[in-house]
Amino acid sequence: MKAIAMIPARFEASRFPGKLMKDLAGKSVIVRTYEATKNSNLFDDVYVVTDSDIIFDEIISKGGKAIKSIGEHESGSDRIAEAVENIDTDIVVNVQGDEPFTQTKPLKKLLEVFKNDEAKNIDIASLKLKMEDEAEINNPNNVKVVCDETDFAMYFSRSPIPYPREKSKAEYFKHIGIYAFRKEALLKFTKLPINQLEAAEKLENLRFLAHGLKVKMVETNQIAIGIDTPEDLEKAIAIYKK
């Protein structure tokens, strides 16, 4: 089974413009993410896919591999689908450019999902992390996921789901923005229309569910700090200093 990693990277992030080029303990956020993915030694190749000359040049100058996007894209998955169409691979792992703490163990778990799926019932695999802190649960920057009894995703939301109507001991899981696709599922995704749920929550994973793609969730306990805000960057810097 051949697997590659693709890291979609936009420069003009709406909540934190230029965040991927911010300094994180001596290297840019995007280089930290690229190196963490490359150093996992799980992939036949790792690429950054970007619409930005600045990010493209940053990766190339550090000896990495980068692909310049041609078209305009609504999501990171759309961006990597364009790049991967003519690349020979079975599995495409979409690693978010603002996830510098990407680790080997959870990536390996995602790839094992497909190795163990001989019937090819799984289209996409992704990660979830249990949350306990109430502020983190209520933070709309933390996407929550609820699953069925076999860990297939039922819904993703920026709202805290499930809603604890009677203050029950509900479990909350944060969605970690790393996807592993069968190549054919990724190419299918790009041809599907954006539905009202995706438009409302601004979550591309809702397009998967709305069109019947099966998303298997894998629990992880990795440190999950996406760089969405300047405060997130400060947290990340503090971790590197430790």
Beta strands, then each sheet from edge to edge (+ up, - down):
strand 1: 3-9
strand 2: 23-24
strand 3: 27-28
strand 4: 45-50
strand 5: 66-68
strand 6: 91-95
strand 7: 124-131
strand 8: 144-147
strand 9: 153-157
strand 10: 172-182
strand 11: 215-220
sheet 1: 5+ 4+ 1+ 6+ 10- 7+ 11+
sheet 2: 2+ 3-
sheet 3: 8+ 9-
end
